[in-house]
Amino acid sequence: MSLREKLNVMVVDDMSVSRGLIIQGLEEIGIKNIEYSTDGESAFKKLAAKPVHLVISDYNMPGADGLQLLAGLRQYGATQRIGFILITGTADPAVIEKGNQLGMNNYIKKPFSAEQLKGCIERVVGPL
């Protein structure tokens, strides 16, 4: 069984269209075990109860944004080692720096192709 078949991923995005595009990209590259959440707070609760291998989270969300979700994951024992990719429309250097300080594994700028998403994921988990 390949890594892409074993990898459990959670997509966190408050906008259904964006979330759908991320999920579509994941399916296009062969990732099948995909969960989603619509905000950082509910994502944290789900992940604390059932951790995944990788979180792909939007930055700009109401309530807890992507970096707040990341900070929460890194502070909680069961979720500290989850891979984390931030998706942002503007790769603001201050946001990227803060993400790196919090333990972000990678980021990708919107818009992106399935191939770019695959490369971004592979830099975190290894070859798919």
Summary of the structure (lengths in Angstrom):
residues: 128
radius of gyration: 13.1
end to end distance: 10.9
largest distance: 39.4
contacts: 416
relative contact order: 0.18
helix: 48%
strand: 20%
